Structures are given as C-alpha cells and as structure tokens.
Amino acid sequence: MKGDTEGEGNQGMRQLAADTGEFEGAEVIALYGEDWTWRDAPATGVGAGARTAVRGCRAGWLLVGCGLVLLPWLYVLATELPATATAAHWPLAWVGLDALEAAGLIATGILAARGHLWQVLTAAATGTLLVVDAWFDTTTAAAGGDFATAVAMAVGVELPLAGLCGWLAVRALEKSPS
C-alpha cells in the first residue's frame, strides 16, 4: 500500500510498503534531494509522449514544406541575381563569420574535453559554419592567388576541422545513454 514516509525532510517522497511486514525497520533512502516532491517528477505516460510525438511530426512536415518552397526560389536566384554585387559591410560579414567559428571551436573543445553531451550541438553548428566559410571563400575569391589561397584554406583547414566536428558529434551521440 502507498503511504508517506515518516522522517525528517521526506514529506513529499512516497514508498511502496509490503503487506507482509518483512521490511519493517528497513531504512528508507531518499533518491532525490530532501525537498523533492512528486510535482518535480518528469511528465511521463502515453499522453505526454503522444503530444510530443505529434508536435515533432508537425514540425518535421513544416520543415519539409519550407524546403520544398525553397526549390523554385533557387531557380529565381540562379537566373536573376547579378553576376557581381557590392556589399556595404563586407568586412563585418567575414569577421562575424570567423568570430562565430572561433567561439564554436572553443566551446566545442571545452565541452568535448569535459565529455559533455552538448558538444553534439556545438560541433554540428561549428562544422556547418566551417563548411559555409569554405564554400563562400572559394566561390567569392578572385581568380589567381586569391582563389588558390581560398582553396588551400578550405582543403587544409576549414574542411578538416568541419570533419573533426562531425566526428566529435557522432562519437558523442554513440556514447550517450539512450
């Protein structure tokens, strides 16, 4: 039968007591802090899981729809964008991208060194930023020395670091408890 445990600080904890009495005098060990109550327990059960699954399903289909809407937009961009453009804040764009990459590499390195699961998120984001940087470096570079430098940076630094980030993310997911 269910009953409140008696003792200091265990007002919210419940236990199952056997009817046979063979556990009389057994010590009750709190699994959570002394101020824990049942209201702190995670929501479980069919209802909570079903609501989460439906939300995830809807969000997934929303993303698929947005991706499909972008496909015709790619044609518009490919056919109507000018061959050259002037960007008013060109240095700011590149400094911002490289600053995000630096922050991502530092955060991923710290999280990976500590074995924290959040490294999956920072590694995935940082790897993506590095691939984007390699892409834009090579596609916006002028012919000649600038292009050679962009390719060297992409092949020698950015893409290997992106690969390392991807490997870290996958490895951390494989090690994580399900």
Secondary structure, DSSP 8 states (H G I E B T S, - for coil): -EEE--STT-TT-EEE--TT-TTTT-----SS-TT--GGGS---SHHHHHHHHHHHHHHHHHHHHHHHHHHHHHHHHHHHS-S----TTHHHHHHHHHHHHHHHHHHHHHHHHHT-TTHHHHHHHHHHHHHHHHHHHHHHS-TTHHHHHHHHHIIIIIHHHHHHHHHHHHHHHHHS--
